[in-house]
Amino acid sequence: MDKMTHTERIKAVLEGRPVDRIPFIAWGPHLNLEDRNVNDFSKAIIAYETQHDFDVIKVMQNGLYNAEDFGQIIAEPENSDDAGFKKTVKNAFNSLEDWRNVTKKNVFEGAFGREMQSVKAICDHFQKTVPVLPTIFGPMRMLTQLCGYAPGTGIYQGESFVGENIMDFIHAHEEEYFHVMDVLTDQIIDVMNGFLDMGADGFFYCPGGDHTDFCSEEDYFKFIRPYDVRALEAVQGRAWFTMLHVCGMENLRMKDMVTLPVQAINWEDQSPSNPSLAEVRAMTDKVLMGGIDRNSDFYGANRDKVKAVLRAKTEEAIRQAGTKLIVSGGCEFNRETTHRFVVWHEVMEDIAAEQ
């Protein structure tokens, strides 16, 4: 088979057609010193893809880029490992009045505008040869970011005005909640359409309520899911490849996640507390993304042993998921693993050569 471009390869997998080799992707680490400068950030993303030759570009944006224009104050990182999403100094929403008075922001100005320019530079460089997926946080996830709500994680400084259980707060203030979620959903749709205008192909989409310990089934379908569906359906026909990233090491709401309107699903399938590729394959015929343990498979001094592990994991992923598969990790890769990406690339080429 003739060599495919990355875009051709991904489209073939989505359609269940043969490919010249199985696609693979990694993303991370975050670019904490570059991600708030258009020139530095876009060049770093371009360099990352050029060096590693992955089949998809997941744009590693500052994890609070969507909160900045609403007034979230984020401290400057002090080093490359000083993640921006852990540096909130002041939350954007600090009272119920902030929910009542929220308004949409212009996506071509401020922090949103910065991200638009970065995505355009990346898309202009690669000229549709590789799918470009900016990161989108769903409406509930965006709301929790704006309120500084992340119980038990230690991510945010200070206390959130919603208290220790945001669902209890929502039950007590449903009218204000539905209002702020309507505005945030419309904002996200504007952002997604803006990225598509810049040349993006789809999105790395992080939904809300993707843990069973976050809320009940009833609350998920009343308060959270309708907004994710609304945002995702708004770009159907424009975004041809959106991957759903279900983040976490346990208690994932996979039976609900797999029915969201996306083309591919990614989660920490290597966590023993999460469903395997085979278990999720039994739930859906969508493209599955996983197979590699980002926390262990790339470590070790012996190159041949690392390669053997990656080969075995890739073959097992194929066995479990079938051909509608993109081999990947379950989340952001650590900085010290990236030097082994060349070994991973060899594995993918070796398997292709033996087909």
Residue, then its C-alpha position, 0 to 999 in steps of 0.5 A: m500500500d502507498k504511504m498515506t498522509h496522517t490525515e488520510r490515515i486517520k480518515a481511513v481508520l474512521e471509515g474502517r478502511p485499510v491503512d498503510r500502518i496503524p496510527f498513533i499519537a502522544w501529547g504532552p508535556h504541557l508547554n508552560l513557558e511557551d503557551r501564552n505567546v503565539n509565536d513561541f507556542s505555535k513553533a513549539i507545537i510544530a517542532y513537536e509534531t515535526q520531530h515525532d511524526f504523530d498522526v494527530i496534533k492535540v494542541m497542548q493549550n494552557g489548561l485555563y485558556n478558556a477562563e482567562d478572558f472571564g477574569q481568571i488570574i493565573a500566576e506566571p510559571e517559574n519553570s517548564d514543569d510549573a503547570g499553568f492550570k495549577k497557578t490560579v491566583k483568583n477565580a473568575f467566578n466568586s459569587l452567585e452574582d457572577w453566574r447571573n451577570v456572565t456574558k460571552k467574550n469575543v473569541f478573536e480578542g484576548a486569550f481566546g484570540r491568542e489561541m485562534q492565532s496559534v491554531k491558525a499558525i499550526c494549521d497553515h504550516f501543516q496544510k491539512t496533512v495532519p489533523v489539528l485538534p485544539t483542546i475544548f473543555g465542555p461547559m460543566r468542566m469550564l464552569t468548575q474551572l471558572c469557580g475554582y472547584a476541584p475537590g481533593t485535587g489541590i489544583y486551585q488556591g483558595e476556596s470555591f464559593v460553591g462549597e465542597n459539593i457543587m451539585d448541592f449548590i446547583h440544586a439550590h440555585e437551578e435558575e442561575y445554573f441553567h443561565v450560566m451554562d447556556v452562556l458558557t455553552d454558547q461561548i464554547i460553540d463560538v470558540m469551536n467555530g472560531f478554531l474551525d475557521m482557523g483550519a482546525d479539523g476537530f477537537f480534543y474534547c473534555p466533557g463534564g460529569d465523566h466520573t460516577d462520583f461527581c454526580s448521580e445518573e439523574d443529575y448527569f442527564k439533567f444538568i450536564r450531558p445536555y450541554d455537552v451534546r449541544a456543543l458537540e452537535a453544533v459543529q457536526g458537519r464542520a468538525w470531522f474528527t473529534m476525540l472525547h478524552v475521558c480523564g481519570m484513573e477510576n469511576l469513569r462513566m463510560k457507558d454514558m460517554v461512548t454515546l456522545p456525538v464524537q468520532a473517537i474515545n480516549w481514556e486511561d485504559q491501562s488503569p486497572s480501575n478502568p474498563s479495557l479496550a475490549e470492554v469498551r469495544a463491546m459498547t461501541d464501534k467508534v474509534l478507540m484510542g489507547g493501549i499504552d501505559r504512559n506511566s510505565d511503558f517508556y521507562g527503563a535503560n534498556r532500549d530493546k526491552v522498552k521496544a519489546v514492551l511497546r510492541a507487545k502493548t500495541e499488538e494487544a491493543i489491536r487484538q482488543a480494539g480491532t482495526k478502528l484503533i489509534v494507539s495512544g496513552g490515556c493522557e498527557f505524557n511526562r517530559e522524561t518519556t519523550h526521548r523514547f518516542v523514536v522507539w515507539h515510531e519504530v514499533m509502528e513501522d515494524i508492524a506495518a512492514e510485516q503486514 
